[in-house]
Amino acid sequence: MPAFTFEKISPPIPRGPIAPVEQKPRGVIVQMLDRFAEARARRAASQDKVEAAGRDSGAPK
């Protein structure tokens, strides 16, 4: 039989509303990548419209 024991101490109960986590400002590299991705998505969307218009006209390639 042990001569001593350890008592488990539970963490304190949070009181009051929990503060929202503030978001860090986005880095310059992330902002640049967002711009490139946006431009690429716009190009892809306009390319799809051009291809769809070409198929609808019935002109063979």
Phi and psi restraints in degrees (range 20) as a CNS / XPLOR table:
assign (resid 1 and name C) (resid 2 and name N)
       (resid 2 and name CA) (resid 2 and name C) 1.0 -70.1 20.0 2
assign (resid 2 and name N) (resid 2 and name CA)
       (resid 2 and name C) (resid 3 and name N) 1.0 150.6 20.0 2
assign (resid 2 and name C) (resid 3 and name N)
       (resid 3 and name CA) (resid 3 and name C) 1.0 -80.0 20.0 2
assign (resid 3 and name N) (resid 3 and name CA)
       (resid 3 and name C) (resid 4 and name N) 1.0 -20.2 20.0 2
assign (resid 3 and name C) (resid 4 and name N)
       (resid 4 and name CA) (resid 4 and name C) 1.0 -148.0 20.0 2
assign (resid 4 and name N) (resid 4 and name CA)
       (resid 4 and name C) (resid 5 and name N) 1.0 162.1 20.0 2
assign (resid 4 and name C) (resid 5 and name N)
       (resid 5 and name CA) (resid 5 and name C) 1.0 -133.5 20.0 2
assign (resid 5 and name N) (resid 5 and name CA)
       (resid 5 and name C) (resid 6 and name N) 1.0 157.9 20.0 2
assign (resid 5 and name C) (resid 6 and name N)
       (resid 6 and name CA) (resid 6 and name C) 1.0 -100.9 20.0 2
assign (resid 6 and name N) (resid 6 and name CA)
       (resid 6 and name C) (resid 7 and name N) 1.0 138.2 20.0 2
assign (resid 6 and name C) (resid 7 and name N)
       (resid 7 and name CA) (resid 7 and name C) 1.0 -99.5 20.0 2
assign (resid 7 and name N) (resid 7 and name CA)
       (resid 7 and name C) (resid 8 and name N) 1.0 131.7 20.0 2
assign (resid 7 and name C) (resid 8 and name N)
       (resid 8 and name CA) (resid 8 and name C) 1.0 -80.2 20.0 2
assign (resid 8 and name N) (resid 8 and name CA)
       (resid 8 and name C) (resid 9 and name N) 1.0 123.7 20.0 2
assign (resid 8 and name C) (resid 9 and name N)
       (resid 9 and name CA) (resid 9 and name C) 1.0 -104.0 20.0 2
assign (resid 9 and name N) (resid 9 and name CA)
       (resid 9 and name C) (resid 10 and name N) 1.0 120.9 20.0 2
assign (resid 9 and name C) (resid 10 and name N)
       (resid 10 and name CA) (resid 10 and name C) 1.0 -79.8 20.0 2
assign (resid 10 and name N) (resid 10 and name CA)
       (resid 10 and name C) (resid 11 and name N) 1.0 153.2 20.0 2
assign (resid 10 and name C) (resid 11 and name N)
       (resid 11 and name CA) (resid 11 and name C) 1.0 -66.6 20.0 2
assign (resid 11 and name N) (resid 11 and name CA)
       (resid 11 and name C) (resid 12 and name N) 1.0 156.8 20.0 2
assign (resid 11 and name C) (resid 12 and name N)
       (resid 12 and name CA) (resid 12 and name C) 1.0 -66.6 20.0 2
assign (resid 12 and name N) (resid 12 and name CA)
       (resid 12 and name C) (resid 13 and name N) 1.0 148.8 20.0 2
assign (resid 12 and name C) (resid 13 and name N)
       (resid 13 and name CA) (resid 13 and name C) 1.0 -79.6 20.0 2
assign (resid 13 and name N) (resid 13 and name CA)
       (resid 13 and name C) (resid 14 and name N) 1.0 126.9 20.0 2
assign (resid 13 and name C) (resid 14 and name N)
       (resid 14 and name CA) (resid 14 and name C) 1.0 -66.8 20.0 2
assign (resid 14 and name N) (resid 14 and name CA)
       (resid 14 and name C) (resid 15 and name N) 1.0 138.0 20.0 2
assign (resid 14 and name C) (resid 15 and name N)
       (resid 15 and name CA) (resid 15 and name C) 1.0 -117.1 20.0 2
assign (resid 15 and name N) (resid 15 and name CA)
       (resid 15 and name C) (resid 16 and name N) 1.0 137.8 20.0 2
assign (resid 15 and name C) (resid 16 and name N)
       (resid 16 and name CA) (resid 16 and name C) 1.0 86.7 20.0 2
assign (resid 16 and name N) (resid 16 and name CA)
       (resid 16 and name C) (resid 17 and name N) 1.0 176.3 20.0 2
assign (resid 16 and name C) (resid 17 and name N)
       (resid 17 and name CA) (resid 17 and name C) 1.0 -69.6 20.0 2
assign (resid 17 and name N) (resid 17 and name CA)
       (resid 17 and name C) (resid 18 and name N) 1.0 147.1 20.0 2
assign (resid 17 and name C) (resid 18 and name N)
       (resid 18 and name CA) (resid 18 and name C) 1.0 -82.4 20.0 2
assign (resid 18 and name N) (resid 18 and name CA)
       (resid 18 and name C) (resid 19 and name N) 1.0 129.5 20.0 2
assign (resid 18 and name C) (resid 19 and name N)
       (resid 19 and name CA) (resid 19 and name C) 1.0 -69.7 20.0 2
assign (resid 19 and name N) (resid 19 and name CA)
       (resid 19 and name C) (resid 20 and name N) 1.0 137.8 20.0 2
assign (resid 19 and name C) (resid 20 and name N)
       (resid 20 and name CA) (resid 20 and name C) 1.0 -67.3 20.0 2
assign (resid 20 and name N) (resid 20 and name CA)
       (resid 20 and name C) (resid 21 and name N) 1.0 148.8 20.0 2
assign (resid 20 and name C) (resid 21 and name N)
       (resid 21 and name CA) (resid 21 and name C) 1.0 -77.7 20.0 2
assign (resid 21 and name N) (resid 21 and name CA)
       (resid 21 and name C) (resid 22 and name N) 1.0 126.2 20.0 2
assign (resid 21 and name C) (resid 22 and name N)
       (resid 22 and name CA) (resid 22 and name C) 1.0 -78.7 20.0 2
assign (resid 22 and name N) (resid 22 and name CA)
       (resid 22 and name C) (resid 23 and name N) 1.0 137.4 20.0 2
assign (resid 22 and name C) (resid 23 and name N)
       (resid 23 and name CA) (resid 23 and name C) 1.0 -86.3 20.0 2
assign (resid 23 and name N) (resid 23 and name CA)
       (resid 23 and name C) (resid 24 and name N) 1.0 139.6 20.0 2
assign (resid 23 and name C) (resid 24 and name N)
       (resid 24 and name CA) (resid 24 and name C) 1.0 -74.9 20.0 2
assign (resid 24 and name N) (resid 24 and name CA)
       (resid 24 and name C) (resid 25 and name N) 1.0 149.9 20.0 2
assign (resid 24 and name C) (resid 25 and name N)
       (resid 25 and name CA) (resid 25 and name C) 1.0 -63.9 20.0 2
assign (resid 25 and name N) (resid 25 and name CA)
       (resid 25 and name C) (resid 26 and name N) 1.0 143.8 20.0 2
assign (resid 25 and name C) (resid 26 and name N)
       (resid 26 and name CA) (resid 26 and name C) 1.0 -73.5 20.0 2
assign (resid 26 and name N) (resid 26 and name CA)
       (resid 26 and name C) (resid 27 and name N) 1.0 146.7 20.0 2
assign (resid 26 and name C) (resid 27 and name N)
       (resid 27 and name CA) (resid 27 and name C) 1.0 -74.1 20.0 2
assign (resid 27 and name N) (resid 27 and name CA)
       (resid 27 and name C) (resid 28 and name N) 1.0 162.0 20.0 2
assign (resid 27 and name C) (resid 28 and name N)
       (resid 28 and name CA) (resid 28 and name C) 1.0 -63.6 20.0 2
assign (resid 28 and name N) (resid 28 and name CA)
       (resid 28 and name C) (resid 29 and name N) 1.0 -39.2 20.0 2
assign (resid 28 and name C) (resid 29 and name N)
       (resid 29 and name CA) (resid 29 and name C) 1.0 -65.3 20.0 2
assign (resid 29 and name N) (resid 29 and name CA)
       (resid 29 and name C) (resid 30 and name N) 1.0 -41.7 20.0 2
assign (resid 29 and name C) (resid 30 and name N)
       (resid 30 and name CA) (resid 30 and name C) 1.0 -64.0 20.0 2
assign (resid 30 and name N) (resid 30 and name CA)
       (resid 30 and name C) (resid 31 and name N) 1.0 -40.5 20.0 2
assign (resid 30 and name C) (resid 31 and name N)
       (resid 31 and name CA) (resid 31 and name C) 1.0 -64.0 20.0 2
assign (resid 31 and name N) (resid 31 and name CA)
       (resid 31 and name C) (resid 32 and name N) 1.0 -40.2 20.0 2
assign (resid 31 and name C) (resid 32 and name N)
       (resid 32 and name CA) (resid 32 and name C) 1.0 -64.8 20.0 2
assign (resid 32 and name N) (resid 32 and name CA)
       (resid 32 and name C) (resid 33 and name N) 1.0 -42.6 20.0 2
assign (resid 32 and name C) (resid 33 and name N)
       (resid 33 and name CA) (resid 33 and name C) 1.0 -63.2 20.0 2
assign (resid 33 and name N) (resid 33 and name CA)
       (resid 33 and name C) (resid 34 and name N) 1.0 -37.8 20.0 2
assign (resid 33 and name C) (resid 34 and name N)
       (resid 34 and name CA) (resid 34 and name C) 1.0 -61.1 20.0 2
assign (resid 34 and name N) (resid 34 and name CA)
       (resid 34 and name C) (resid 35 and name N) 1.0 -42.5 20.0 2
assign (resid 34 and name C) (resid 35 and name N)
       (resid 35 and name CA) (resid 35 and name C) 1.0 -63.7 20.0 2
assign (resid 35 and name N) (resid 35 and name CA)
       (resid 35 and name C) (resid 36 and name N) 1.0 -43.1 20.0 2
assign (resid 35 and name C) (resid 36 and name N)
       (resid 36 and name CA) (resid 36 and name C) 1.0 -63.1 20.0 2
assign (resid 36 and name N) (resid 36 and name CA)
       (resid 36 and name C) (resid 37 and name N) 1.0 -42.5 20.0 2
assign (resid 36 and name C) (resid 37 and name N)
       (resid 37 and name CA) (resid 37 and name C) 1.0 -64.7 20.0 2
assign (resid 37 and name N) (resid 37 and name CA)
       (resid 37 and name C) (resid 38 and name N) 1.0 -40.2 20.0 2
assign (resid 37 and name C) (resid 38 and name N)
       (resid 38 and name CA) (resid 38 and name C) 1.0 -62.9 20.0 2
assign (resid 38 and name N) (resid 38 and name CA)
       (resid 38 and name C) (resid 39 and name N) 1.0 -45.3 20.0 2
assign (resid 38 and name C) (resid 39 and name N)
       (resid 39 and name CA) (resid 39 and name C) 1.0 -63.2 20.0 2
assign (resid 39 and name N) (resid 39 and name CA)
       (resid 39 and name C) (resid 40 and name N) 1.0 -40.7 20.0 2
assign (resid 39 and name C) (resid 40 and name N)
       (resid 40 and name CA) (resid 40 and name C) 1.0 -65.6 20.0 2
assign (resid 40 and name N) (resid 40 and name CA)
       (resid 40 and name C) (resid 41 and name N) 1.0 -39.6 20.0 2
assign (resid 40 and name C) (resid 41 and name N)
       (resid 41 and name CA) (resid 41 and name C) 1.0 -65.3 20.0 2
assign (resid 41 and name N) (resid 41 and name CA)
       (resid 41 and name C) (resid 42 and name N) 1.0 -40.5 20.0 2
assign (resid 41 and name C) (resid 42 and name N)
       (resid 42 and name CA) (resid 42 and name C) 1.0 -63.3 20.0 2
assign (resid 42 and name N) (resid 42 and name CA)
       (resid 42 and name C) (resid 43 and name N) 1.0 -43.4 20.0 2
assign (resid 42 and name C) (resid 43 and name N)
       (resid 43 and name CA) (resid 43 and name C) 1.0 -61.9 20.0 2
assign (resid 43 and name N) (resid 43 and name CA)
       (resid 43 and name C) (resid 44 and name N) 1.0 -43.2 20.0 2
assign (resid 43 and name C) (resid 44 and name N)
       (resid 44 and name CA) (resid 44 and name C) 1.0 -64.4 20.0 2
assign (resid 44 and name N) (resid 44 and name CA)
       (resid 44 and name C) (resid 45 and name N) 1.0 -39.8 20.0 2
assign (resid 44 and name C) (resid 45 and name N)
       (resid 45 and name CA) (resid 45 and name C) 1.0 -66.0 20.0 2
assign (resid 45 and name N) (resid 45 and name CA)
       (resid 45 and name C) (resid 46 and name N) 1.0 -43.1 20.0 2
assign (resid 45 and name C) (resid 46 and name N)
       (resid 46 and name CA) (resid 46 and name C) 1.0 -69.1 20.0 2
assign (resid 46 and name N) (resid 46 and name CA)
       (resid 46 and name C) (resid 47 and name N) 1.0 -34.3 20.0 2
assign (resid 46 and name C) (resid 47 and name N)
       (resid 47 and name CA) (resid 47 and name C) 1.0 -63.9 20.0 2
assign (resid 47 and name N) (resid 47 and name CA)
       (resid 47 and name C) (resid 48 and name N) 1.0 -41.2 20.0 2
assign (resid 47 and name C) (resid 48 and name N)
       (resid 48 and name CA) (resid 48 and name C) 1.0 -62.7 20.0 2
assign (resid 48 and name N) (resid 48 and name CA)
       (resid 48 and name C) (resid 49 and name N) 1.0 -39.1 20.0 2
assign (resid 48 and name C) (resid 49 and name N)
       (resid 49 and name CA) (resid 49 and name C) 1.0 -65.1 20.0 2
assign (resid 49 and name N) (resid 49 and name CA)
       (resid 49 and name C) (resid 50 and name N) 1.0 -41.4 20.0 2
assign (resid 49 and name C) (resid 50 and name N)
       (resid 50 and name CA) (resid 50 and name C) 1.0 -65.0 20.0 2
assign (resid 50 and name N) (resid 50 and name CA)
       (resid 50 and name C) (resid 51 and name N) 1.0 -43.1 20.0 2
assign (resid 50 and name C) (resid 51 and name N)
       (resid 51 and name CA) (resid 51 and name C) 1.0 -66.7 20.0 2
assign (resid 51 and name N) (resid 51 and name CA)
       (resid 51 and name C) (resid 52 and name N) 1.0 -38.3 20.0 2
assign (resid 51 and name C) (resid 52 and name N)
       (resid 52 and name CA) (resid 52 and name C) 1.0 -66.6 20.0 2
assign (resid 52 and name N) (resid 52 and name CA)
       (resid 52 and name C) (resid 53 and name N) 1.0 -38.6 20.0 2
assign (resid 52 and name C) (resid 53 and name N)
       (resid 53 and name CA) (resid 53 and name C) 1.0 -66.9 20.0 2
assign (resid 53 and name N) (resid 53 and name CA)
       (resid 53 and name C) (resid 54 and name N) 1.0 -36.7 20.0 2
assign (resid 53 and name C) (resid 54 and name N)
       (resid 54 and name CA) (resid 54 and name C) 1.0 -66.6 20.0 2
assign (resid 54 and name N) (resid 54 and name CA)
       (resid 54 and name C) (resid 55 and name N) 1.0 -38.1 20.0 2
assign (resid 54 and name C) (resid 55 and name N)
       (resid 55 and name CA) (resid 55 and name C) 1.0 -71.7 20.0 2
assign (resid 55 and name N) (resid 55 and name CA)
       (resid 55 and name C) (resid 56 and name N) 1.0 -35.1 20.0 2
assign (resid 55 and name C) (resid 56 and name N)
       (resid 56 and name CA) (resid 56 and name C) 1.0 -72.4 20.0 2
assign (resid 56 and name N) (resid 56 and name CA)
       (resid 56 and name C) (resid 57 and name N) 1.0 -26.7 20.0 2
assign (resid 56 and name C) (resid 57 and name N)
       (resid 57 and name CA) (resid 57 and name C) 1.0 -73.0 20.0 2
assign (resid 57 and name N) (resid 57 and name CA)
       (resid 57 and name C) (resid 58 and name N) 1.0 -21.2 20.0 2
assign (resid 57 and name C) (resid 58 and name N)
       (resid 58 and name CA) (resid 58 and name C) 1.0 85.0 20.0 2
assign (resid 58 and name N) (resid 58 and name CA)
       (resid 58 and name C) (resid 59 and name N) 1.0 3.9 20.0 2
assign (resid 58 and name C) (resid 59 and name N)
       (resid 59 and name CA) (resid 59 and name C) 1.0 -76.0 20.0 2
assign (resid 59 and name N) (resid 59 and name CA)
       (resid 59 and name C) (resid 60 and name N) 1.0 125.4 20.0 2
assign (resid 59 and name C) (resid 60 and name N)
       (resid 60 and name CA) (resid 60 and name C) 1.0 -70.2 20.0 2
assign (resid 60 and name N) (resid 60 and name CA)
       (resid 60 and name C) (resid 61 and name N) 1.0 151.2 20.0 2
